Amino acid sequence: QVQLVESGGGLVQAGGSLKLSCAASGFTLSSYIMGWFRQAPGKEREFVAYITSSGTYTGYADSVKGRSTISRDNAKNTVYLQMNTLKSEDTAVYYCAAASAVTDYTNLRQTERYAYWGQGTQVSVSS
């Protein structure tokens, strides 16, 4: 059974940092491109970052570029999102997701590209 479990969210003051983790089970993480998305109340789910299966390529939303780093440890079946200099507008539920077809780098910023999703972890940034 494919499962993605996010952790590491919480309440942090503006300017602070958080490191989110996504633990995968039921499949081999190295066979998937991984992404992070977020959804704020009343808004659509939006792309945050992706990382290719071997970690060679990454991509970020403009809103987090320069403040966030996505990484993966395939041996531990875990993907991470380090977020620094957090802002109130970063408040959202953060989801990790897995996309198959590891040689297809198209549409990696679209939710439809990802087949498996976690339940999300809440990040709240107080100003």
Secondary structure, DSSP 8 states (H G I E B T S, - for coil): --EEEEE--EEEETT--EEEEEEEESS-GGGSEEEEEEE-TTS--EEEEEE-TTS--EEE-TTTTTTEEEEEEGGGTEEEEEE-S--GGG-EEEEEEEE--TT--TTTTSGGG--EE---EEEEEE-
